[in-house]
Amino acid sequence: MLLSRFRIVGHSMEPILKTGHAVLVSSIPYLFIKPKIDDIIAFKKENKIFIKRIAKINREKYFVKGDNIRDSLDSRKVGWILKKEIVGKVIFKLA
């Protein structure tokens, strides 16, 4: 998937991304550079797509968190994300 559009459902990335916002996600940036801390990514876990921010990196594993830490299903519950689970980087927010 070189470029995909996803609609935000939930409050985990508020205030930057709110329910109803759409984002464009691209796999192209990670063809050239590695994901880094503070990147907002889309990843696939248990056949669902999640949008979160990278908080920690340990080799090819990524600890992701929602910006709204009180209401986020993230690595604190689902564990570290593998590089192969990353769909791409959020490159643009559509209102």
C-alpha positions as CSV (number, residue, x, y, z in Angstrom):
1,M,0.0,0.0,0.0
2,L,1.8,3.1,-1.2
3,L,-1.0,5.5,-0.1
4,S,-4.1,4.8,1.9
5,R,-6.8,6.9,3.5
6,F,-8.2,6.1,6.9
7,R,-10.9,7.7,9.0
8,I,-10.3,8.3,12.7
9,V,-12.7,6.5,15.1
10,G,-12.2,7.1,18.8
11,H,-10.4,9.6,21.0
12,S,-7.0,8.1,21.5
13,M,-5.1,10.6,19.4
14,E,-6.9,13.8,20.6
15,P,-6.4,16.7,20.4
16,I,-4.4,16.3,17.1
17,L,-6.7,13.7,15.5
18,K,-10.4,13.6,16.3
19,T,-13.2,11.2,15.4
20,G,-14.3,11.9,11.9
21,H,-10.9,13.2,10.7
22,A,-9.3,11.4,7.8
23,V,-5.6,10.9,7.3
24,L,-3.4,9.9,4.5
25,V,-0.9,7.1,5.3
26,S,2.1,6.3,3.1
27,S,4.5,3.4,3.2
28,I,6.9,5.3,0.9
29,P,8.8,7.2,3.7
30,Y,9.8,3.9,5.4
31,L,11.3,2.6,2.2
32,F,14.1,5.2,2.7
33,I,14.3,5.8,6.4
34,K,13.4,4.0,9.6
35,P,10.4,5.0,11.7
36,K,11.5,7.3,14.5
37,I,10.2,8.5,17.9
38,D,7.2,10.9,17.5
39,D,6.2,9.6,14.1
40,I,2.4,9.0,13.9
41,I,1.9,5.7,12.2
42,A,-0.8,3.3,11.1
43,F,-0.2,-0.3,12.1
44,K,-2.2,-3.5,11.7
45,K,-2.9,-5.6,14.8
46,E,-5.5,-8.4,15.0
47,N,-6.9,-7.4,11.6
48,K,-7.5,-3.8,12.7
49,I,-5.7,-0.6,11.7
50,F,-4.6,1.6,14.6
51,I,-3.2,5.1,14.4
52,K,-0.7,5.9,17.2
53,R,2.6,7.8,17.9
54,I,5.9,6.0,18.3
55,A,7.1,6.6,21.9
56,K,10.1,4.1,22.1
57,I,12.2,2.1,19.8
58,N,14.1,-1.1,20.5
59,R,15.7,-2.4,17.3
60,E,12.8,-3.4,15.0
61,K,10.2,-3.1,17.7
62,Y,8.1,0.0,18.5
63,F,6.3,1.1,21.6
64,V,3.3,3.2,20.5
65,K,1.0,5.4,22.5
66,G,-2.1,7.5,21.9
67,D,-1.8,11.2,22.6
68,N,-4.8,10.9,24.9
69,I,-3.2,8.5,27.4
70,R,-6.5,8.2,29.4
71,D,-8.4,6.8,26.4
72,S,-6.0,4.8,24.2
73,L,-5.6,1.1,23.4
74,D,-1.8,1.1,22.7
75,S,1.4,-0.7,23.5
76,R,0.6,-0.5,27.2
77,K,-2.1,-3.1,26.5
78,V,-1.2,-4.7,23.2
79,G,2.6,-4.8,23.6
80,W,5.4,-3.7,21.2
81,I,4.7,-3.4,17.5
82,L,6.9,-5.1,15.0
83,K,8.2,-3.3,11.9
84,K,6.3,-5.7,9.6
85,E,3.0,-4.6,11.3
86,I,3.5,-0.9,10.3
87,V,1.3,0.1,7.4
88,G,2.9,3.5,7.0
89,K,3.4,7.0,8.3
90,V,0.6,9.5,8.6
91,I,1.6,12.2,6.1
92,F,-1.4,14.4,6.0
93,K,-4.6,15.2,8.0
94,L,-7.8,15.9,6.1
95,A,-10.4,17.8,8.0
